[in-house]
Amino acid sequence: MTITTLFLFLFSFLIHRPGIFAFPQNPDVSALFAFKQSCLSDPGSSLASWNPTTDPCNDTWKGVTCRNGHVDRLILEGLSLVCHVGPLTDLPYLSVLSLKNNSFTGPVIGLDLAMWRPHLKLLYLSHNQFTGPFPHAILALRHLRRLDLAVNRLSGLIPPQIGNLLPNLFTLRLENNHFSGEIPTSIAKMAYLSDLNLSYNWLEGKIPPRLFSFPQSSFLGNHELCGDPLQHNCSNRNFTSDPAVVSRRERNKWVGIVVIAAALAGLVVILVLTVVAVLCFKKKRKKGQLGNVNQGTTKKVQETETGEVMVFFEGCEEFTMEELMRGSAEMLGRGVVGTTYRVVMEGRGGDKGVVVKRVRRERRKEEEATERKVLEQMGGWRHPNVAGLRAYYSSADELLLVFDFVHNGSLYDILHRNRGPGRIPISWSTRLKLALDAARGLAYLHGESKSNNISHQHLTSSNILVDSNFNALISDFSLLTLTSQPLLYSPQSSDVYNFGVVLLEILTGRTTEDGMVDLPKWVQTVVREEWTSEVFDVELWGCKDVEDEMVALLQIAMLCASKEPKDQPKMTVVCKMIEEIRDRGSRSRSSRSSQSPSLTFESSPCLSEDTPTLTSS
């Protein structure tokens, strides 16, 4: 056999051997296979597809998703696996790990999570049987956004510094464990926290005040926990076991209550008699006069020539129906509620005028009381970010609603009108202020209507007005309930979703009228799970110094626009989130300004509060 023949034989043999001359193995394979080897139980053979001779990024490995050739997501949920988590800590590019609803056991306290620090954002380990104290290594995961350790057997204290070390968490779920001690006050420093559940542990003490906005369900099952929103009063936490002392205290308490009640009853009788006397005197003095029938200081009622009434709320200058009808009217538009006019009455309010919404409907007699109750509630709303109802006229077939005229129109006009050459860009600081104003107005209205849970029902950027000082005002709140055919019940969560869409308009400069039915879905498509500047309005592309703030507001917008109401934050929480963005940005700019005294931020159209914007005439 010649040397040439021997060489060809050996080459043919080697090239057909599996694994010889193969491409280098994916470095993540060893960690994944070590995890598979550690499993004591895999009843469904769920990891059978994990073949170490193949590439997890090119083949179908169950639960594995890659990005740029590295394992980015590992989702193994509800598989009844009994494995050791340790090998997974060698996946340096992991951003999402979910091992929910399995049978993992043992402590997590000894794990070294250093390789997860640069990328891990979502960690779900709930519904397993992990034991031991809170894994402190998690506190070093500075990019973590969601942490779910619920329904395990973890015990000990919740780390006091958790809020300081994980300030960007959206989700913190520790329910159904054995955690004890007090709730760390640092949790209140988590500006973006919207999903908190500490229920059914052994926690004690007073709930930190800044957590009052979370529902009772977040704290239930902790019998030694007290304060809002629970019904347990912290002032009555000390009790004595001596029956004699208890009996004596109870007797003395009831004696005191009886004495106080008697004194109060006497005082009430005196006050009632005084009020009756005053009312009788006023009625006698004003008998025969038209209108100006005072209902306290909140409203005045004026009778028209046709026998109908006009109601004026506090702060509204009175006028007659005849003056209103004679005024110069300009139609501003038609909407789902009715037609809107700007009316300037001669000799009243200069050329500013008022806004009148004309709602045509057929009101039945039995609906009068309900309508009057709704209108009086609206007339009582007073907030700097709410367009308050000033007066109304109601008849059987027509309803006129009077509001203050706002010069700059709507947020929609500010963001989308006159796009193109010559347009003055809207600065980032102005956009952030308008977002915060609108959030505050909506949070106020949700709070005021909490007893009957009414909602806006049609929140858009067109229903957010902008005054001459660039303050945003929520308008048309719940007006659809006054039309002839009100919409079906709409929960306040629909307002939160729509507010998220409004935030996306502020950030992207796009509208739902741009041929995109679903603006949140479009943003998710562009972002591709990594926040990029491509999604932002072209007017903001030069604002590199505030890109972190824009990304933070984008995250809030997507959180609000969650399809599931349980995943949405309350508007009070949204306000806190946006305030934190504003405050953090202000601190950052102040710091940079002090370090570079020669640089004035007023020169930057992205940062200055004095940036030229659309202004009132």
C-alpha positions as CSV (number, residue, x, y, z in Angstrom):
1,M,0.0,0.0,0.0
2,T,1.5,3.3,-1.1
3,I,1.7,6.3,1.3
4,T,-0.9,8.1,-0.8
5,T,-3.4,5.2,-0.5
6,L,-2.8,5.0,3.3
7,F,-3.3,8.7,3.7
8,L,-6.6,8.7,1.7
9,F,-7.8,5.7,3.8
10,L,-7.1,7.4,7.1
11,F,-8.7,10.7,5.9
12,S,-11.8,8.9,4.8
13,F,-12.0,7.1,8.2
14,L,-11.6,10.3,10.3
15,I,-14.0,12.4,8.3
16,H,-16.8,9.9,8.8
17,R,-16.3,9.6,12.5
18,P,-19.0,11.5,14.4
19,G,-17.7,14.5,16.3
20,I,-14.4,14.6,14.4
21,F,-13.8,18.0,12.7
22,A,-17.1,19.3,14.2
23,F,-17.5,22.9,15.1
24,P,-16.6,24.0,18.6
25,Q,-19.3,23.0,21.2
26,N,-21.6,25.8,22.5
27,P,-20.1,26.8,25.9
28,D,-23.5,26.7,27.5
29,V,-24.0,23.0,26.8
30,S,-21.9,21.8,29.7
31,A,-24.0,23.8,32.3
32,L,-27.3,22.7,30.8
33,F,-26.2,19.0,30.7
34,A,-24.8,19.2,34.2
35,F,-28.2,20.5,35.3
36,K,-29.9,17.5,33.5
37,Q,-27.5,15.1,35.1
38,S,-28.3,16.5,38.6
39,C,-32.0,15.7,38.2
40,L,-33.3,13.0,40.5
41,S,-36.7,12.9,38.9
42,D,-38.0,13.8,35.4
43,P,-41.3,11.9,35.3
44,G,-42.3,13.3,31.9
45,S,-38.9,12.8,30.3
46,S,-39.1,16.6,29.6
47,L,-35.3,16.9,29.2
48,A,-35.0,14.0,26.7
49,S,-34.4,16.5,23.9
50,W,-31.2,17.8,25.7
51,N,-28.6,16.0,23.7
52,P,-25.0,17.1,24.5
53,T,-23.8,16.4,21.0
54,T,-26.1,19.0,19.5
55,D,-26.3,22.8,19.8
56,P,-29.1,24.1,22.1
57,C,-29.3,27.2,20.0
58,N,-29.7,25.3,16.7
59,D,-31.8,22.3,17.8
60,T,-35.0,21.9,19.8
61,W,-34.0,21.8,23.4
62,K,-37.1,22.0,25.5
63,G,-37.5,25.3,27.3
64,V,-34.3,26.8,25.9
65,T,-34.2,30.1,23.9
66,C,-31.0,31.7,22.6
67,R,-29.8,35.1,21.5
68,N,-26.5,35.6,19.6
69,G,-25.5,32.0,20.2
70,H,-25.9,32.0,24.0
71,V,-28.7,30.8,26.2
72,D,-30.9,33.8,27.0
73,R,-34.1,32.2,28.4
74,L,-34.7,29.0,30.3
75,I,-38.3,28.2,31.0
76,L,-39.2,24.9,32.6
77,E,-42.5,25.2,34.3
78,G,-44.9,22.6,35.7
79,L,-42.7,19.6,34.8
80,S,-42.4,18.0,38.3
81,L,-38.6,18.2,38.0
82,V,-36.4,17.4,41.0
83,C,-33.1,18.9,40.1
84,H,-30.2,20.9,41.5
85,V,-30.2,24.6,40.4
86,G,-26.5,25.1,40.9
87,P,-25.3,24.2,37.4
88,L,-27.6,26.9,35.9
89,T,-25.6,29.6,37.6
90,D,-22.9,29.0,35.0
91,L,-25.0,30.5,32.2
92,P,-23.5,34.0,31.9
93,Y,-26.0,35.5,29.4
94,L,-29.2,34.3,31.1
95,S,-31.9,37.0,31.2
96,V,-35.0,35.0,32.1
97,L,-35.2,31.9,34.4
98,S,-38.5,30.3,35.3
99,L,-38.7,27.0,37.2
100,K,-42.2,27.5,38.6
101,N,-44.4,24.6,39.6
102,N,-41.8,21.9,40.0
103,S,-40.4,20.0,43.0
104,F,-37.0,21.6,43.6
105,T,-35.8,21.3,47.2
106,G,-33.0,22.4,49.4
107,P,-31.6,25.8,50.3
108,V,-30.7,28.4,47.8
109,I,-28.6,30.4,50.2
110,G,-25.2,28.9,49.0
111,L,-25.5,29.6,45.3
112,D,-23.0,31.8,43.6
113,L,-25.0,34.0,41.2
114,A,-22.1,36.2,40.1
115,M,-22.4,35.1,36.5
116,W,-26.1,36.2,36.4
117,R,-25.4,39.8,37.4
118,P,-24.9,41.4,34.0
119,H,-28.1,40.1,32.4
120,L,-30.7,38.4,34.6
121,K,-34.0,40.4,34.6
122,L,-36.7,37.9,35.5
123,L,-36.4,35.2,38.1
124,Y,-39.4,32.9,38.9
125,L,-38.8,30.1,41.5
126,S,-42.3,29.9,42.9
127,H,-44.3,26.8,43.8
128,N,-41.4,24.6,44.8
129,Q,-40.0,23.4,48.1
130,F,-36.9,25.5,48.5
131,T,-35.9,26.0,52.1
132,G,-33.5,28.1,54.2
133,P,-33.2,31.9,54.5
134,F,-33.7,34.5,51.8
135,P,-30.9,34.0,49.2
136,H,-28.8,37.1,49.7
137,A,-26.9,36.6,46.4
138,I,-30.1,37.7,44.6
139,L,-29.6,41.2,46.1
140,A,-26.6,41.6,43.8
141,L,-28.6,41.1,40.6
142,R,-28.8,44.8,39.8
143,H,-30.8,44.4,36.6
144,L,-33.5,42.2,38.2
145,R,-37.1,43.4,37.4
146,R,-39.3,40.6,38.6
147,L,-38.6,38.3,41.6
148,D,-41.0,35.5,42.5
149,L,-40.2,33.2,45.4
150,A,-43.8,32.5,46.4
151,V,-45.1,29.2,47.8
152,N,-41.8,27.7,49.1
153,R,-40.5,27.0,52.6
154,L,-38.1,30.0,52.9
155,S,-37.8,31.4,56.4
156,G,-36.0,34.1,58.4
157,L,-36.0,37.9,57.8
158,I,-36.6,39.6,54.6
159,P,-33.3,41.5,54.0
160,P,-33.7,45.1,55.4
161,Q,-31.6,46.5,52.5
162,I,-33.7,44.7,49.7
163,G,-35.2,48.0,48.5
164,N,-31.9,49.8,48.3
165,L,-30.2,47.0,46.4
166,L,-33.0,46.1,44.1
167,P,-34.6,49.5,43.5
168,N,-35.9,48.7,40.0
169,L,-38.2,45.7,40.8
170,F,-41.6,45.7,39.2
171,T,-42.6,42.4,41.0
172,L,-41.8,41.1,44.5
173,R,-43.7,38.0,45.4
174,L,-42.8,36.3,48.7
175,E,-46.3,35.0,49.7
176,N,-46.9,31.6,51.4
177,N,-43.5,31.2,52.9
178,H,-42.3,31.3,56.6
179,F,-40.7,34.8,56.6
180,S,-40.8,36.6,59.9
181,G,-39.9,39.9,61.4
182,E,-41.0,43.4,60.2
183,I,-41.5,44.4,56.6
184,P,-38.4,46.3,55.5
185,T,-39.1,50.0,55.1
186,S,-36.7,50.0,52.1
187,I,-39.3,48.3,50.0
188,A,-41.1,51.6,49.8
189,K,-38.0,52.9,47.8
190,M,-38.8,50.6,44.9
191,A,-40.2,53.3,42.6
192,Y,-41.4,50.9,40.0
193,L,-42.9,48.3,42.3
194,S,-46.5,47.5,41.2
195,D,-46.9,43.8,42.1
196,L,-46.2,43.2,45.8
197,N,-47.4,40.1,47.8
198,L,-46.1,39.3,51.3
199,S,-49.3,37.5,52.4
200,Y,-49.4,34.3,54.5
201,N,-46.0,34.6,56.3
202,W,-45.2,35.3,59.9
203,L,-44.5,39.0,59.5
204,E,-45.3,41.4,62.3
205,G,-45.3,45.1,63.2
206,K,-46.6,48.1,61.2
207,I,-46.9,48.2,57.5
208,P,-44.6,51.0,56.2
209,P,-46.8,54.0,55.2
210,R,-45.7,54.2,51.6
211,L,-47.0,50.7,51.0
212,F,-50.6,51.7,51.9
213,S,-51.5,51.9,48.2
214,F,-51.2,48.2,47.8
215,P,-54.4,46.1,48.4
216,Q,-55.2,44.1,51.5
217,S,-54.5,40.9,49.7
218,S,-50.8,41.8,49.6
219,F,-50.6,41.5,53.4
220,L,-53.3,39.0,54.5
221,G,-52.4,36.0,56.7
222,N,-49.8,37.8,58.8
223,H,-51.7,37.8,62.1
224,E,-49.2,40.1,63.9
225,L,-49.2,42.7,61.0
226,C,-51.1,45.9,61.5
227,G,-51.9,49.3,59.9
228,D,-53.4,50.3,56.5
229,P,-54.6,48.7,54.3
230,L,-55.4,46.0,56.9
231,Q,-58.1,46.5,59.5
232,H,-55.8,45.8,62.4
233,N,-55.2,48.9,64.5
234,C,-51.5,49.2,65.6
235,S,-52.5,51.2,68.7
236,N,-54.2,48.2,70.2
237,R,-51.4,45.6,70.0
238,N,-50.6,45.3,73.7
239,F,-52.9,43.1,75.8
240,T,-52.8,41.8,79.3
241,S,-53.7,38.2,80.4
242,D,-55.0,39.2,83.8
243,P,-58.8,38.7,83.8
244,A,-59.4,41.2,86.6
245,V,-57.4,43.9,84.8
246,V,-59.2,43.2,81.6
247,S,-62.6,43.4,83.2
248,R,-61.8,46.7,85.0
249,R,-60.4,48.3,81.8
250,E,-63.5,47.2,79.8
251,R,-65.8,48.6,82.5
252,N,-64.0,52.0,82.6
253,K,-63.9,52.1,78.8
254,W,-67.7,51.7,78.5
255,V,-68.3,54.3,81.2
256,G,-66.2,56.8,79.3
257,I,-67.9,56.0,76.1
258,V,-71.4,56.6,77.6
259,V,-70.3,59.9,79.1
260,I,-68.8,61.1,75.7
261,A,-71.9,59.9,73.8
262,A,-74.2,61.8,76.1
263,A,-72.2,65.0,75.7
264,L,-72.1,64.6,71.9
265,A,-75.8,64.0,71.7
266,G,-76.5,67.2,73.6
267,L,-74.1,69.1,71.3
268,V,-75.8,67.6,68.2
269,V,-79.3,68.7,69.4
270,I,-78.0,72.3,69.9
271,L,-76.4,72.4,66.5
272,V,-79.5,71.0,64.7
273,L,-81.7,73.7,66.4
274,T,-79.2,76.4,65.4
275,V,-79.1,75.2,61.7
276,V,-82.9,75.0,61.5
277,A,-83.2,78.6,62.8
278,V,-80.6,79.9,60.4
279,L,-82.2,78.1,57.4
280,C,-85.7,79.5,58.3
281,F,-84.3,83.0,58.5
282,K,-82.5,82.7,55.1
283,K,-85.6,81.3,53.5
284,K,-87.7,84.1,54.8
285,R,-85.3,86.8,53.7
286,K,-84.8,85.3,50.1
287,K,-88.4,84.4,49.4
288,G,-89.5,85.7,46.0
289,Q,-86.0,86.1,44.6
290,L,-85.2,84.2,41.4
291,G,-82.2,81.9,41.6
292,N,-79.3,82.1,44.0
293,V,-80.7,79.4,46.2
294,N,-77.6,78.5,48.2
295,Q,-76.8,74.8,48.7
296,G,-73.9,75.5,51.1
297,T,-71.0,77.0,49.2
298,T,-70.7,74.4,46.6
299,K,-73.4,75.2,44.1
300,K,-76.2,77.7,43.1
301,V,-79.4,76.9,41.3
302,Q,-81.0,79.2,38.8
303,E,-84.5,78.7,37.4
304,T,-84.9,79.4,33.7
305,E,-88.0,80.9,32.0
306,T,-89.0,77.5,30.8
307,G,-89.0,76.1,34.3
308,E,-85.8,74.1,33.9
309,V,-82.8,74.8,36.1
310,M,-79.1,75.7,35.6
311,V,-76.7,74.7,38.3
312,F,-73.5,76.6,38.9
313,F,-70.7,75.1,40.9
314,E,-68.2,76.8,43.1
315,G,-65.9,79.2,41.2
316,C,-68.2,79.7,38.3
317,E,-69.5,83.2,37.4
318,E,-73.2,83.1,37.0
319,F,-74.9,83.8,33.7
320,T,-78.4,83.3,32.3
321,M,-79.5,80.8,29.7
322,E,-80.4,83.7,27.4
323,E,-76.8,85.1,27.6
324,L,-75.4,81.7,26.8
325,M,-77.7,81.3,23.8
326,R,-76.9,84.8,22.5
327,G,-73.1,84.3,22.8
328,S,-70.8,83.9,19.8
329,A,-70.4,80.1,19.3
330,E,-67.6,78.3,17.5
331,M,-67.8,74.5,17.0
332,L,-64.7,72.8,18.2
333,G,-65.6,69.3,17.2
334,R,-67.9,66.3,17.5
335,G,-67.2,63.2,19.7
336,V,-68.8,60.2,21.2
337,V,-70.3,62.3,24.0
338,G,-71.7,65.1,21.8
339,T,-70.8,68.4,20.1
340,T,-68.4,70.8,21.7
341,Y,-68.5,74.6,21.3
342,R,-66.5,77.5,22.4
343,V,-69.0,80.2,23.5
344,V,-68.0,83.9,24.1
345,M,-70.8,85.8,26.0
346,E,-70.9,89.5,25.6
347,G,-69.5,91.3,28.6
348,R,-68.4,88.2,30.4
349,G,-64.9,86.7,30.6
350,G,-63.4,88.9,27.8
351,D,-62.6,86.9,24.7
352,K,-61.7,83.7,26.5
353,G,-65.2,82.3,26.7
354,V,-66.3,78.9,28.0
355,V,-66.6,75.4,26.5
356,V,-70.1,74.0,26.2
357,K,-70.6,70.3,25.5
358,R,-74.1,69.6,24.1
359,V,-75.3,66.1,24.8
360,R,-78.5,65.1,23.1
361,R,-80.4,62.4,24.8
362,E,-83.9,61.4,25.9
363,R,-84.1,61.3,29.7
364,R,-86.8,59.4,31.4
365,K,-88.4,60.8,34.5
366,E,-87.0,58.0,36.7
367,E,-83.4,58.8,35.5
368,E,-83.5,62.4,36.8
369,A,-82.2,61.6,40.3
370,T,-79.4,59.4,39.1
371,E,-78.3,62.0,36.5
372,R,-78.4,64.8,39.0
373,K,-76.2,62.7,41.4
374,V,-73.6,62.0,38.8
375,L,-73.5,65.7,37.7
376,E,-73.1,66.9,41.3
377,Q,-70.3,64.5,41.9
378,M,-68.6,65.8,38.8
379,G,-69.1,69.4,39.9
380,G,-67.3,68.6,43.1
381,W,-64.1,67.4,41.5
382,R,-61.4,70.0,42.2
383,H,-57.8,69.1,41.2
384,P,-55.2,71.1,39.2
385,N,-55.0,68.3,36.6
386,V,-58.7,67.8,36.1
387,A,-61.0,69.9,33.8
388,G,-63.8,70.5,36.4
389,L,-67.4,70.9,35.5
390,R,-68.4,74.5,36.2
391,A,-72.1,74.5,35.4
392,Y,-74.8,72.5,33.7
393,Y,-78.3,72.9,32.2
394,S,-80.6,69.8,32.1
395,S,-83.8,69.3,30.2
396,A,-85.7,66.2,29.1
397,D,-83.9,66.0,25.7
398,E,-80.7,68.0,26.2
399,L,-77.8,68.4,28.5
400,L,-75.4,71.3,28.4
401,L,-72.1,71.0,30.3
402,V,-70.0,74.1,30.9
403,F,-66.2,73.9,31.3
404,D,-63.3,76.4,31.3
405,F,-61.8,77.1,27.9
406,V,-58.2,75.8,27.6
407,H,-56.0,77.6,25.1
408,N,-53.6,75.0,23.9
409,G,-56.1,72.4,23.0
410,S,-55.4,68.7,23.7
411,L,-52.3,66.6,24.2
412,Y,-53.1,65.1,20.8
413,D,-52.8,68.5,19.2
414,I,-49.5,69.2,21.0
415,L,-47.9,65.9,19.9
416,H,-49.3,65.3,16.5
417,R,-50.4,68.5,14.8
418,N,-48.2,70.4,12.3
419,R,-45.6,67.7,12.0
420,G,-42.9,68.6,9.5
421,P,-40.5,71.5,8.7
422,G,-40.9,74.6,11.0
423,R,-42.4,72.7,13.9
424,I,-40.9,73.5,17.3
425,P,-40.0,70.2,19.0
426,I,-41.6,69.3,22.3
427,S,-38.8,68.9,24.8
428,W,-38.4,65.8,27.0
429,S,-38.9,67.8,30.2
430,T,-42.3,69.0,28.8
431,R,-43.3,65.6,27.8
432,L,-42.4,64.1,31.2
433,K,-44.3,66.9,33.0
434,L,-47.5,66.3,30.8
435,A,-47.3,62.6,31.6
436,L,-47.0,63.2,35.3
437,D,-49.8,65.7,35.3
438,A,-52.1,63.3,33.5
439,A,-51.2,60.5,35.8
440,R,-52.0,62.6,38.8
441,G,-55.4,63.7,37.4
442,L,-56.4,60.2,36.6
443,A,-55.2,58.9,40.0
444,Y,-57.3,61.6,41.7
445,L,-60.4,60.7,39.8
446,H,-60.0,57.0,40.4
447,G,-59.7,57.8,44.1
448,E,-62.7,60.1,44.2
449,S,-64.9,57.5,42.5
450,K,-63.5,54.5,44.5
451,S,-66.9,53.9,46.2
452,N,-68.6,53.2,42.9
453,N,-65.6,52.3,40.8
454,I,-66.5,54.5,37.8
455,S,-64.0,55.0,35.0
456,H,-63.3,57.4,32.2
457,Q,-64.4,54.8,29.6
458,H,-62.8,56.7,26.7
459,L,-59.4,58.0,27.7
460,T,-57.3,59.2,24.8
461,S,-54.7,61.9,24.1
462,S,-57.6,64.0,22.7
463,N,-59.3,63.9,26.2
464,I,-56.2,65.3,27.9
465,L,-56.2,69.1,27.7
466,V,-53.1,71.4,27.9
467,D,-53.5,74.9,29.4
468,S,-51.4,78.0,28.8
469,N,-48.9,76.9,31.4
470,F,-48.6,73.5,29.9
471,N,-50.4,71.7,32.7
472,A,-52.3,68.6,31.5
473,L,-55.9,68.2,32.6
474,I,-58.1,65.1,32.3
475,S,-61.4,65.9,30.6
476,D,-64.6,64.1,29.8
477,F,-64.2,61.7,32.7
478,S,-67.2,59.3,32.9
479,L,-69.3,61.6,30.6
480,L,-70.4,58.5,28.6
481,T,-72.6,57.5,31.5
482,L,-74.8,60.6,30.7
483,T,-75.5,59.7,27.1
484,S,-78.7,57.9,25.9
485,Q,-76.7,54.7,25.3
486,P,-73.8,54.5,27.7
487,L,-71.2,51.9,27.1
488,L,-71.1,48.7,28.9
489,Y,-69.4,48.6,32.3
490,S,-65.7,49.6,31.9
491,P,-63.4,48.9,34.8
492,Q,-60.7,51.3,35.9
493,S,-58.1,48.9,34.6
494,S,-59.2,49.9,31.1
495,D,-58.2,53.5,32.0
496,V,-54.8,52.3,33.1
497,Y,-54.4,50.4,29.7
498,N,-55.4,53.5,27.8
499,F,-53.1,55.7,29.8
500,G,-50.2,53.3,28.8
501,V,-51.2,54.0,25.2
502,V,-51.1,57.7,25.8
503,L,-47.6,57.4,27.3
504,L,-46.5,55.5,24.2
505,E,-47.8,58.4,22.1
506,I,-45.7,60.8,24.2
507,L,-42.6,58.7,23.7
508,T,-43.0,57.6,20.1
509,G,-44.8,60.5,18.5
510,R,-47.1,58.0,16.8
511,T,-50.8,57.6,17.1
512,T,-53.3,54.7,16.9
513,E,-54.4,56.4,13.6
514,D,-51.0,55.7,11.9
515,G,-52.4,52.5,10.4
516,M,-51.4,50.5,13.6
517,V,-54.4,49.0,15.4
518,D,-52.3,48.1,18.5
519,L,-49.6,50.7,19.4
520,P,-48.3,48.6,22.4
521,K,-47.9,45.6,20.1
522,W,-45.9,47.7,17.6
523,V,-43.6,48.9,20.3
524,Q,-43.0,45.3,21.5
525,T,-42.1,44.4,17.9
526,V,-39.6,47.2,17.5
527,V,-38.0,46.8,20.9
528,R,-37.6,43.0,20.6
529,E,-37.2,42.7,24.3
530,E,-34.2,45.0,24.3
531,W,-34.9,48.7,24.9
532,T,-33.5,50.6,21.8
533,S,-33.7,54.3,20.8
534,E,-35.3,53.4,17.5
535,V,-38.8,53.4,19.2
536,F,-38.6,57.0,20.4
537,D,-40.0,60.1,18.6
538,V,-37.5,61.5,16.1
539,E,-37.7,64.8,18.0
540,L,-36.1,63.0,20.9
541,W,-33.3,61.2,19.0
542,G,-30.7,63.8,20.1
543,C,-31.5,63.4,23.8
544,K,-28.9,60.9,24.7
545,D,-28.4,62.3,28.2
546,V,-31.9,61.4,29.1
547,E,-32.3,58.1,27.4
548,D,-32.4,56.3,30.7
549,E,-35.4,58.4,31.7
550,M,-37.1,57.7,28.4
551,V,-36.5,53.9,28.7
552,A,-37.9,54.0,32.3
553,L,-41.1,55.8,31.1
554,L,-41.3,53.2,28.2
555,Q,-41.2,50.4,30.8
556,I,-44.0,52.1,32.8
557,A,-46.1,52.5,29.6
558,M,-45.8,48.8,28.7
559,L,-46.6,47.8,32.3
560,C,-49.8,49.9,32.1
561,A,-50.6,48.4,28.7
562,S,-50.6,44.9,30.0
563,K,-53.5,42.9,28.7
564,E,-54.2,41.3,32.2
565,P,-55.5,43.8,34.8
566,K,-53.7,41.9,37.5
567,D,-50.4,42.8,35.8
568,Q,-51.2,46.6,35.7
569,P,-50.2,49.0,38.4
570,K,-52.7,51.3,40.1
571,M,-52.6,54.9,39.0
572,T,-51.3,56.0,42.4
573,V,-48.3,53.7,41.9
574,V,-47.8,55.0,38.3
575,C,-47.6,58.6,39.7
576,K,-44.9,57.5,42.2
577,M,-43.0,55.8,39.3
578,I,-43.0,58.9,37.1
579,E,-42.1,61.2,40.0
580,E,-39.1,59.0,40.7
581,I,-38.0,59.3,37.0
582,R,-38.3,63.1,37.3
583,D,-36.5,63.3,40.6
584,R,-33.7,61.0,39.6
585,G,-33.2,62.9,36.4
586,S,-33.1,66.2,38.2
587,R,-30.5,64.9,40.6
588,S,-28.4,63.5,37.8
589,R,-28.5,66.8,35.9
590,S,-27.7,68.8,39.0
591,S,-24.7,66.6,39.6
592,R,-23.4,67.0,36.1
593,S,-24.0,70.7,36.2
594,S,-22.0,71.1,39.4
595,Q,-19.1,69.0,37.9
596,S,-19.1,71.1,34.7
597,P,-19.9,74.7,35.8
598,S,-19.3,76.0,32.3
599,L,-22.0,73.8,30.8
600,T,-25.6,75.2,31.1
601,F,-28.3,72.7,30.4
602,E,-30.6,75.4,29.2
603,S,-28.6,75.2,26.0
604,S,-29.9,71.7,25.3
605,P,-33.3,71.3,23.8
606,C,-33.6,67.9,25.5
607,L,-33.0,68.9,29.0
608,S,-34.1,72.5,29.6
609,E,-37.3,73.4,31.2
610,D,-37.1,76.6,29.2
611,T,-36.9,74.8,25.8
612,P,-39.1,76.6,23.2
613,T,-42.4,74.7,22.9
614,L,-45.8,75.3,21.6
615,T,-47.1,78.2,23.7
616,S,-50.4,80.0,24.2
617,S,-51.1,83.0,22.1
